Amino acid sequence: MVELNARVDVLVCHQSLLRVAGGVVRFFRTDFSTPGMYRSLTPGRVSGDMTFRSSLIAIHSLTSKESRRRLWHIAPGLLPFPLQMVPHADPVSATLRAIILVVVVVLSLHVYLRFRRIQRHQQDSGLSAVIGYALAVLLTILAFPDRLEVGLGVLSILAFGDGSATAFGKMLRGPTLPWNSSKSWAGFLAFLICGSVMTTWIYWGETQNPEAQEPALSMARAFLLTSPAVALCAMVESVDSRINDNIRVGVAGACSLILLSLLR
């Protein structure tokens, strides 16, 4: 009965996530430059960009290239949810590890070979960004097969934390960080909020696996084991550095989540 209730909770969470994911996709695909898109907002131009102003906030539109870039960055974060609906061995079996390896390699090649479609002005080929993202997740899963929630947590931080920081930073802009004028408080807070919520959700969901060796965690406990890592990664991402942020965030997320998992 307990196991059945746990599975029902996971299914309910997944249904809610699908609604949220659908909303996110529609949001990033929205052409904010279309006149009259939102009647409650008044269009205006700031530095050549179309914006929508309300009494409290101005929302700047993302270019189609940047919108596509955000979708490609965030979309892999949805992969853990189908996995959580299927009982799987703990530690991760060789078969599942092979499947994860193939999925990561295929997705990475897909993004790299089409990187020109999302490449920013004067940016490199994207090799460091793709490798940093993929290896941070893959190596954590392969090195700690008995802690799959840690590897999936790294994926969540990269996808939803780092991904939302750039999206909201560009759309909302606003005051910049004291230690890095190229980053905004909007992006930093988006990293903390979106990263904490989604990483807690994914981490918690993986611990509900019926074949897990350790007891399932509560949502509150999952939050305590992941939120410090998200906060650290938000700080690491906000620092001015020549090292690609996918590498910095991936390494910081993997190391911190591994250490925090020892407190479980």
Buried (B, 14 or more C-beta within 10 A) or exposed (E): EEEEEBBEBBEEBBEEBEEEBEEBEEBBEBEBEEEEEEEEBEBEEEEEBBBBEEEEBBBBBBEEBBBBBBBBBBBBBBBBBEBBEEEBBBBBEEEBBEEBEEEBEEBBEEBBEEBEEBBEEEEEEBEBBBBBBBBBBBBBBEEBBEBBBBBBBBBBBBBBBBBBBBBBBBBBBEEBBEEBEEBBBBBBBBBBBBBBBBBBBBBBBBBBBEEBEEEBBEEEBBBBBBBBBBBBBBBBBBEEEEEBBBBBBBBBBBBBBBEBBEEB
